[in-house]
Amino acid sequence: MARPCSPLADALASRFRSIERTRSRVESLASAGHVSVRATEQVYEGLFLNTVTGFESFLETLFIGLLVGGSNGLRSKHDVRARILVRSHGIAREIVLAPRQKYVDWLPYDKTLDQAERLFQGSRPFSLVSDPQTQLLDKAVKIRNAIAHKSRHSLSIFERFVIGNTPVGPRESTPAGYLRGLLMAAPPRTRFEDYASSLAAMARLLAK
């Protein structure tokens, strides 16, 4: 019998909790003056890359698992129906890989939806993500790219499509500073925490 896919979301949530503990400890050290602003921002950058990479890995594991039929695959409560019968994880990976590709890009999320439209009826469960969630995920990818590449183009995209018209101070005009900035003051909640929480919620939706 196929395994439930909800443990995948549980594992991602556990990973995010570990990341949050690290973020919180670094903020405490920074508040006490034991860690510089630059070092704190570098930690934020690394943790955010880890967060987005974790979600991307979740998407791949879920997608492949749902594509595989029988006891080797995953079962969903979302009436997921693959368009083809696949019995092997290896074969499933070959199917989602384009010719001469060594890995699959799952983000931006449109790439996942394109794969889902091709291989699942109704693109379920990946089509169940709402437009606001997709837009938030798109911003997360733009932040990830700005951190990873630090090119003039990626930073320009970040400034235009992530910050946009949001009023931010000089310290929040960089990807790390933006993530460290408060989304709300009471209780204090950073944008980083909001992104991680939103990605975890998307994972729970997809992996029912």
MIDOSE-1310 file (N, C-alpha, C; in nm, 2 decimals, decimal comma, always signed):
residues 208
marp	+0,08/-0,12/+0,00/+0,00/+0,00/+0,00/+0,09/+0,12/+0,00; +0,05/+0,22/-0,08/+0,13/+0,35/-0,09/+0,13/+0,42/+0,05; +0,24/+0,49/+0,07/+0,26/+0,56/+0,20/+0,19/+0,69/+0,19; +0,14/+0,75/+0,30/+0,09/+0,88/+0,31/+0,20/+0,98/+0,28
cspl	+0,16/+1,09/+0,22/+0,26/+1,19/+0,19/+0,28/+1,30/+0,30; +0,19/+1,30/+0,40/+0,20/+1,40/+0,50/+0,33/+1,41/+0,58; +0,40/+1,29/+0,60/+0,53/+1,30/+0,67/+0,63/+1,39/+0,60; +0,62/+1,41/+0,47/+0,71/+1,49/+0,40/+0,69/+1,64/+0,45
adal	+0,57/+1,68/+0,47/+0,55/+1,82/+0,52/+0,59/+1,82/+0,67; +0,57/+1,72/+0,74/+0,62/+1,72/+0,88/+0,77/+1,73/+0,89; +0,84/+1,66/+0,80/+0,99/+1,67/+0,79/+1,04/+1,81/+0,76; +0,97/+1,87/+0,66/+1,01/+2,00/+0,62/+0,98/+2,10/+0,74
asrf	+0,87/+2,09/+0,81/+0,84/+2,17/+0,92/+0,95/+2,16/+1,03; +0,99/+2,03/+1,05/+1,10/+2,01/+1,15/+1,23/+2,08/+1,11; +1,26/+2,07/+0,98/+1,38/+2,14/+0,93/+1,37/+2,29/+0,95; +1,25/+2,35/+0,92/+1,23/+2,49/+0,94/+1,24/+2,53/+1,09
rsie	+1,19/+2,44/+1,18/+1,20/+2,48/+1,32/+1,35/+2,48/+1,36; +1,43/+2,39/+1,31/+1,57/+2,39/+1,34/+1,64/+2,52/+1,29; +1,60/+2,56/+1,17/+1,65/+2,69/+1,11/+1,60/+2,81/+1,19; +1,48/+2,80/+1,24/+1,43/+2,91/+1,32/+1,50/+2,92/+1,46
rtrs	+1,54/+2,81/+1,51/+1,62/+2,81/+1,64/+1,75/+2,88/+1,62; +1,81/+2,85/+1,51/+1,94/+2,91/+1,47/+1,92/+3,06/+1,45; +1,82/+3,10/+1,38/+1,80/+3,25/+1,35/+1,77/+3,32/+1,48; +1,69/+3,26/+1,57/+1,66/+3,32/+1,70/+1,78/+3,34/+1,79
rves	+1,87/+3,24/+1,79/+1,99/+3,25/+1,87/+2,08/+3,36/+1,82; +2,10/+3,37/+1,69/+2,18/+3,47/+1,63/+2,13/+3,61/+1,66; +2,00/+3,62/+1,65/+1,94/+3,75/+1,68/+1,96/+3,79/+1,83; +1,96/+3,69/+1,92/+1,98/+3,72/+2,06/+2,13/+3,76/+2,08
lasa	+2,22/+3,70/+2,01/+2,36/+3,73/+2,02/+2,38/+3,87/+1,96; +2,32/+3,90/+1,85/+2,33/+4,03/+1,79/+2,28/+4,14/+1,88; +2,16/+4,12/+1,94/+2,10/+4,22/+2,03/+2,20/+4,25/+2,15; +2,27/+4,14/+2,19/+2,37/+4,16/+2,30/+2,50/+4,22/+2,26
ghvs	+2,51/+4,24/+2,13/+2,64/+4,30/+2,08/+2,75/+4,20/+2,06; +2,72/+4,07/+2,06/+2,82/+3,97/+2,04/+2,84/+3,93/+1,90; +2,75/+3,97/+1,81/+2,76/+3,94/+1,66/+2,74/+4,07/+1,59; +2,82/+4,09/+1,49/+2,81/+4,22/+1,41/+2,68/+4,21/+1,32
vrat	+2,64/+4,32/+1,27/+2,53/+4,33/+1,18/+2,56/+4,25/+1,05; +2,68/+4,27/+1,00/+2,72/+4,19/+0,87/+2,71/+4,04/+0,90; +2,77/+4,00/+1,01/+2,77/+3,85/+1,03/+2,63/+3,80/+1,05; +2,54/+3,88/+1,12/+2,40/+3,84/+1,13/+2,33/+3,83/+1,00
eqvy	+2,36/+3,93/+0,91/+2,30/+3,92/+0,78/+2,35/+3,81/+0,69; +2,47/+3,77/+0,71/+2,53/+3,66/+0,64/+2,46/+3,53/+0,69; +2,43/+3,52/+0,82/+2,35/+3,40/+0,87/+2,21/+3,40/+0,81; +2,15/+3,51/+0,80/+2,02/+3,52/+0,74/+2,02/+3,47/+0,60
eglf	+2,12/+3,52/+0,52/+2,13/+3,47/+0,38/+2,14/+3,32/+0,37; +2,23/+3,26/+0,45/+2,25/+3,12/+0,45/+2,12/+3,04/+0,49; +2,06/+3,09/+0,59/+1,94/+3,03/+0,64/+1,82/+3,04/+0,54; +1,82/+3,15/+0,47/+1,71/+3,16/+0,37/+1,73/+3,07/+0,25
lntv	+1,86/+3,06/+0,21/+1,89/+2,97/+0,10/+1,85/+2,83/+0,14; +1,88/+2,79/+0,27/+1,85/+2,66/+0,32/+1,70/+2,64/+0,32; +1,62/+2,74/+0,35/+1,48/+2,73/+0,36/+1,42/+2,71/+0,22; +1,46/+2,78/+0,12/+1,40/+2,77/-0,01/+1,45/+2,64/-0,07
tgfe	+1,57/+2,60/-0,05/+1,62/+2,47/-0,10/+1,54/+2,36/-0,04; +1,51/+2,37/+0,09/+1,43/+2,26/+0,16/+1,30/+2,25/+0,09; +1,23/+2,36/+0,06/+1,10/+2,35/+0,00/+1,11/+2,30/-0,14; +1,21/+2,33/-0,22/+1,23/+2,28/-0,35/+1,25/+2,13/-0,34
sfle	+1,33/+2,08/-0,25/+1,35/+1,94/-0,23/+1,22/+1,87/-0,19; +1,14/+1,93/-0,11/+1,01/+1,88/-0,08/+0,93/+1,86/-0,20; +0,92/+1,96/-0,29/+0,84/+1,95/-0,41/+0,88/+1,83/-0,50; +1,02/+1,81/-0,51/+1,06/+1,70/-0,59/+1,03/+1,57/-0,53
tlfi	+1,05/+1,55/-0,40/+1,02/+1,42/-0,34/+0,87/+1,39/-0,35; +0,78/+1,49/-0,33/+0,64/+1,48/-0,33/+0,60/+1,44/-0,48; +0,65/+1,52/-0,57/+0,61/+1,50/-0,71/+0,65/+1,36/-0,76; +0,77/+1,32/-0,74/+0,81/+1,18/-0,78/+0,73/+1,07/-0,71
gllv	+0,71/+1,09/-0,58/+0,64/+0,99/-0,50/+0,50/+0,98/-0,55; +0,43/+1,08/-0,58/+0,29/+1,08/-0,63/+0,29/+1,02/-0,77; +0,39/+1,04/-0,85/+0,39/+0,98/-0,99/+0,41/+0,83/-0,99; +0,48/+0,78/-0,89/+0,51/+0,64/-0,88/+0,38/+0,57/-0,82
ggsn	+0,34/+0,46/-0,89/+0,22/+0,39/-0,85/+0,26/+0,27/-0,76; +0,16/+0,21/-0,69/+0,18/+0,09/-0,61/+0,24/+0,13/-0,47; +0,29/+0,03/-0,41/+0,34/+0,04/-0,27/+0,47/+0,13/-0,26; +0,54/+0,15/-0,37/+0,66/+0,23/-0,37/+0,62/+0,38/-0,37
glrs	+0,50/+0,42/-0,40/+0,47/+0,56/-0,42/+0,40/+0,62/-0,30; +0,35/+0,74/-0,32/+0,28/+0,81/-0,21/+0,13/+0,82/-0,25; +0,05/+0,83/-0,14/-0,10/+0,85/-0,17/-0,14/+0,98/-0,11; -0,24/+1,04/-0,17/-0,28/+1,18/-0,14/-0,43/+1,18/-0,12
khdv	-0,48/+1,27/-0,04/-0,62/+1,29/-0,02/-0,69/+1,38/-0,12; -0,61/+1,43/-0,22/-0,65/+1,53/-0,31/-0,70/+1,47/-0,45; -0,73/+1,34/-0,45/-0,77/+1,27/-0,57/-0,67/+1,29/-0,68; -0,55/+1,26/-0,65/-0,44/+1,27/-0,74/-0,44/+1,15/-0,84
rari	-0,43/+1,18/-0,97/-0,43/+1,07/-1,07/-0,32/+1,10/-1,17; -0,22/+1,01/-1,17/-0,12/+1,03/-1,27/-0,17/+0,99/-1,41; -0,12/+1,05/-1,51/-0,16/+1,03/-1,65/-0,09/+0,90/-1,71; +0,01/+0,86/-1,64/+0,09/+0,74/-1,69/+0,11/+0,65/-1,57
lvrs	+0,14/+0,52/-1,59/+0,17/+0,43/-1,49/+0,32/+0,41/-1,48; +0,37/+0,44/-1,36/+0,51/+0,43/-1,33/+0,53/+0,35/-1,21; +0,63/+0,26/-1,21/+0,65/+0,17/-1,09/+0,78/+0,20/-1,02; +0,87/+0,28/-1,09/+1,00/+0,30/-1,04/+1,03/+0,45/-1,02
hgia	+1,10/+0,48/-0,90/+1,14/+0,62/-0,88/+1,24/+0,66/-0,99; +1,33/+0,57/-1,03/+1,43/+0,60/-1,13/+1,36/+0,64/-1,26; +1,26/+0,56/-1,30/+1,19/+0,59/-1,43/+1,11/+0,72/-1,41; +1,06/+0,75/-1,30/+0,98/+0,87/-1,28/+1,07/+0,99/-1,29
reiv	+1,19/+0,98/-1,24/+1,29/+1,09/-1,25/+1,33/+1,11/-1,40; +1,34/+1,01/-1,47/+1,38/+1,02/-1,61/+1,26/+1,09/-1,69; +1,14/+1,06/-1,65/+1,03/+1,12/-1,72/+1,02/+1,27/-1,70; +1,05/+1,32/-1,57/+1,04/+1,46/-1,55/+1,16/+1,54/-1,59
lapr	+1,27/+1,47/-1,62/+1,39/+1,53/-1,67/+1,38/+1,56/-1,82; +1,42/+1,68/-1,85/+1,42/+1,71/-2,00/+1,55/+1,64/-2,05; +1,55/+1,62/-2,19/+1,67/+1,55/-2,25/+1,80/+1,63/-2,21; +1,90/+1,55/-2,17/+2,03/+1,60/-2,14/+2,03/+1,68/-2,01
qkyv	+1,93/+1,69/-1,93/+1,93/+1,76/-1,80/+1,97/+1,66/-1,69; +2,04/+1,71/-1,59/+2,09/+1,63/-1,48/+2,00/+1,66/-1,36; +1,92/+1,76/-1,36/+1,84/+1,79/-1,24/+1,71/+1,86/-1,29; +1,61/+1,87/-1,21/+1,49/+1,93/-1,24/+1,48/+2,07/-1,17
dwlp	+1,44/+2,17/-1,23/+1,40/+2,30/-1,17/+1,26/+2,30/-1,13; +1,23/+2,31/-1,00/+1,09/+2,31/-0,95/+1,05/+2,45/-0,92; +1,14/+2,54/-0,91/+1,11/+2,68/-0,89/+1,17/+2,77/-0,99; +1,11/+2,88/-1,03/+0,98/+2,93/-0,99/+0,87/+2,83/-1,00
ydkt	+0,76/+2,85/-0,93/+0,66/+2,75/-0,92/+0,59/+2,71/-1,05; +0,60/+2,80/-1,15/+0,54/+2,77/-1,28/+0,61/+2,65/-1,34; +0,73/+2,62/-1,31/+0,80/+2,50/-1,36/+0,73/+2,38/-1,30; +0,70/+2,38/-1,17/+0,63/+2,27/-1,11/+0,49/+2,25/-1,18
ldqa	+0,42/+2,36/-1,20/+0,29/+2,35/-1,26/+0,29/+2,30/-1,40; +0,40/+2,34/-1,47/+0,41/+2,28/-1,61/+0,43/+2,13/-1,61; +0,51/+2,08/-1,52/+0,53/+1,94/-1,50/+0,40/+1,87/-1,46; +0,33/+1,93/-1,37/+0,21/+1,87/-1,31/+0,10/+1,87/-1,42
erlf	+0,09/+1,97/-1,50/-0,01/+1,97/-1,61/+0,01/+1,86/-1,71; +0,14/+1,83/-1,73/+0,18/+1,72/-1,82/+0,15/+1,58/-1,77; +0,17/+1,57/-1,64/+0,17/+1,43/-1,58/+0,06/+1,40/-1,48; -0,02/+1,49/-1,44/-0,13/+1,47/-1,34/-0,26/+1,53/-1,40
qgsr	-0,37/+1,45/-1,38/-0,50/+1,51/-1,42/-0,53/+1,63/-1,33; -0,57/+1,73/-1,40/-0,60/+1,86/-1,32/-0,48/+1,92/-1,25; -0,37/+1,87/-1,28/-0,24/+1,92/-1,22/-0,24/+1,90/-1,07; -0,34/+1,82/-1,01/-0,35/+1,80/-0,87/-0,23/+1,72/-0,82
pfsl	-0,18/+1,75/-0,69/-0,23/+1,86/-0,60/-0,17/+1,99/-0,62; -0,08/+2,00/-0,72/+0,01/+2,12/-0,73/-0,07/+2,25/-0,78; -0,19/+2,22/-0,84/-0,27/+2,33/-0,88/-0,35/+2,39/-0,77; -0,35/+2,33/-0,65/-0,43/+2,38/-0,54/-0,37/+2,49/-0,47
vsdp	-0,25/+2,52/-0,49/-0,18/+2,64/-0,43/-0,25/+2,77/-0,48; -0,29/+2,86/-0,39/-0,36/+2,98/-0,43/-0,27/+3,08/-0,50; -0,33/+3,17/-0,56/-0,25/+3,28/-0,63/-0,17/+3,36/-0,53; -0,22/+3,40/-0,41/-0,14/+3,47/-0,32/-0,02/+3,39/-0,27
qtql	-0,04/+3,26/-0,25/+0,07/+3,17/-0,21/+0,17/+3,16/-0,32; +0,13/+3,15/-0,45/+0,22/+3,14/-0,56/+0,30/+3,27/-0,57; +0,23/+3,39/-0,55/+0,30/+3,52/-0,56/+0,41/+3,53/-0,45; +0,37/+3,48/-0,33/+0,47/+3,48/-0,22/+0,59/+3,40/-0,25
ldka	+0,56/+3,28/-0,30/+0,67/+3,19/-0,34/+0,76/+3,25/-0,45; +0,70/+3,32/-0,54/+0,77/+3,38/-0,65/+0,87/+3,49/-0,59; +0,82/+3,56/-0,49/+0,91/+3,66/-0,42/+1,02/+3,59/-0,35; +0,99/+3,48/-0,29/+1,09/+3,40/-0,22/+1,21/+3,36/-0,31
vkir	+1,17/+3,32/-0,43/+1,27/+3,28/-0,53/+1,35/+3,40/-0,57; +1,29/+3,52/-0,59/+1,36/+3,64/-0,63/+1,46/+3,68/-0,52; +1,42/+3,66/-0,39/+1,51/+3,69/-0,28/+1,63/+3,59/-0,28; +1,59/+3,46/-0,30/+1,69/+3,36/-0,31/+1,80/+3,39/-0,42
naia	+1,75/+3,43/-0,54/+1,84/+3,46/-0,65/+1,93/+3,58/-0,62; +1,87/+3,68/-0,56/+1,95/+3,80/-0,52/+2,06/+3,76/-0,42; +2,03/+3,67/-0,33/+2,13/+3,63/-0,23/+2,24/+3,54/-0,30; +2,19/+3,45/-0,38/+2,28/+3,35/-0,44/+2,37/+3,42/-0,55
hksr	+2,32/+3,51/-0,63/+2,40/+3,56/-0,74/+2,46/+3,69/-0,71; +2,39/+3,78/-0,64/+2,44/+3,91/-0,61/+2,48/+3,99/-0,73; +2,41/+3,96/-0,84/+2,44/+4,03/-0,97/+2,36/+4,16/-0,97; +2,39/+4,25/-1,06/+2,32/+4,37/-1,07/+2,17/+4,34/-1,11
hsls	+2,16/+4,24/-1,20/+2,03/+4,21/-1,25/+1,94/+4,15/-1,14; +1,99/+4,05/-1,07/+1,91/+3,99/-0,96/+1,87/+4,08/-0,85; +1,97/+4,17/-0,82/+1,94/+4,28/-0,72/+1,83/+4,38/-0,77; +1,84/+4,41/-0,90/+1,74/+4,50/-0,96/+1,60/+4,43/-0,95
ifer	+1,59/+4,30/-0,98/+1,47/+4,23/-0,98/+1,41/+4,23/-0,83; +1,50/+4,21/-0,74/+1,46/+4,21/-0,60/+1,40/+4,35/-0,56; +1,47/+4,45/-0,60/+1,43/+4,59/-0,56/+1,29/+4,62/-0,63; +1,28/+4,57/-0,75/+1,16/+4,61/-0,83/+1,03/+4,53/-0,79
fvig	+1,05/+4,39/-0,77/+0,94/+4,31/-0,75/+0,92/+4,26/-0,61; +1,02/+4,27/-0,52/+1,00/+4,23/-0,38/+0,98/+4,35/-0,30; +1,07/+4,45/-0,30/+1,05/+4,57/-0,22/+0,94/+4,65/-0,29; +0,95/+4,68/-0,42/+0,84/+4,75/-0,49/+0,82/+4,88/-0,42
ntpv	+0,69/+4,91/-0,38/+0,65/+5,03/-0,32/+0,65/+5,02/-0,17; +0,70/+4,91/-0,11/+0,70/+4,90/+0,03/+0,80/+5,00/+0,09; +0,76/+5,08/+0,19/+0,85/+5,17/+0,25/+0,94/+5,10/+0,34; +1,07/+5,10/+0,31/+1,17/+5,04/+0,40/+1,29/+5,13/+0,42
gpre	+1,35/+5,12/+0,53/+1,47/+5,20/+0,56/+1,59/+5,14/+0,49; +1,70/+5,22/+0,50/+1,83/+5,17/+0,44/+1,87/+5,03/+0,47; +1,85/+5,00/+0,60/+1,90/+4,86/+0,65/+1,81/+4,75/+0,59; +1,69/+4,78/+0,54/+1,61/+4,68/+0,49/+1,61/+4,68/+0,33
stpa	+1,70/+4,75/+0,27/+1,70/+4,76/+0,13/+1,78/+4,65/+0,06; +1,85/+4,57/+0,14/+1,92/+4,45/+0,09/+1,84/+4,33/+0,12; +1,86/+4,22/+0,05/+1,78/+4,09/+0,08/+1,79/+4,05/+0,22; +1,91/+4,05/+0,28/+1,92/+4,01/+0,42/+1,85/+4,10/+0,52
gylr	+1,87/+4,23/+0,49/+1,81/+4,33/+0,58/+1,66/+4,33/+0,56; +1,61/+4,30/+0,44/+1,46/+4,29/+0,42/+1,41/+4,18/+0,50; +1,47/+4,06/+0,49/+1,43/+3,94/+0,56/+1,43/+3,97/+0,71; +1,53/+4,04/+0,76/+1,54/+4,06/+0,90/+1,44/+4,17/+0,95
gllm	+1,39/+4,25/+0,86/+1,29/+4,35/+0,90/+1,17/+4,29/+0,96; +1,10/+4,37/+1,05/+0,98/+4,33/+1,11/+0,86/+4,35/+1,02; +0,78/+4,24/+1,01/+0,65/+4,25/+0,94/+0,55/+4,30/+1,03; +0,56/+4,27/+1,16/+0,47/+4,32/+1,26/+0,55/+4,34/+1,39
aapp	+0,50/+4,43/+1,47/+0,58/+4,47/+1,59/+0,53/+4,39/+1,71; +0,40/+4,36/+1,72/+0,35/+4,29/+1,84/+0,26/+4,18/+1,80; +0,30/+4,05/+1,83/+0,43/+4,01/+1,87/+0,53/+4,03/+1,76; +0,66/+4,05/+1,79/+0,76/+4,08/+1,68/+0,77/+3,96/+1,59
rtrf	+0,76/+3,98/+1,46/+0,77/+3,88/+1,36/+0,84/+3,93/+1,23; +0,95/+3,87/+1,20/+1,03/+3,91/+1,09/+0,97/+3,86/+0,96; +1,01/+3,92/+0,85/+0,97/+3,87/+0,72/+1,02/+3,73/+0,69; +1,14/+3,71/+0,74/+1,20/+3,57/+0,73/+1,10/+3,47/+0,79
edya	+1,06/+3,49/+0,91/+0,96/+3,40/+0,98/+0,84/+3,38/+0,90; +0,79/+3,49/+0,84/+0,67/+3,49/+0,76/+0,68/+3,40/+0,64; +0,80/+3,41/+0,57/+0,82/+3,33/+0,45/+0,83/+3,18/+0,49; +0,90/+3,15/+0,59/+0,92/+3,01/+0,64/+0,78/+2,95/+0,68
ssla	+0,70/+3,03/+0,75/+0,57/+2,98/+0,79/+0,48/+2,96/+0,67; +0,49/+3,05/+0,57/+0,40/+3,03/+0,45/+0,44/+2,91/+0,37; +0,57/+2,89/+0,36/+0,62/+2,77/+0,28/+0,58/+2,64/+0,35; +0,59/+2,64/+0,48/+0,54/+2,52/+0,56/+0,39/+2,50/+0,54
amar	+0,31/+2,61/+0,54/+0,17/+2,59/+0,51/+0,14/+2,54/+0,37; +0,21/+2,58/+0,27/+0,20/+2,53/+0,14/+0,23/+2,38/+0,13; +0,34/+2,34/+0,21/+0,37/+2,20/+0,21/+0,26/+2,12/+0,27; +0,21/+2,17/+0,38/+0,10/+2,09/+0,45/-0,02/+2,08/+0,35
llak	-0,05/+2,18/+0,28/-0,16/+2,18/+0,18/-0,14/+2,07/+0,07; -0,02/+2,07/+0,02/+0,02/+1,98/-0,09/+0,03/+1,84/-0,05; +0,07/+1,82/+0,07/+0,10/+1,68/+0,12/-0,01/+1,62/+0,21; -0,13/+1,66/+0,19/-0,24/+1,60/+0,26/-0,27/+1,46/+0,21
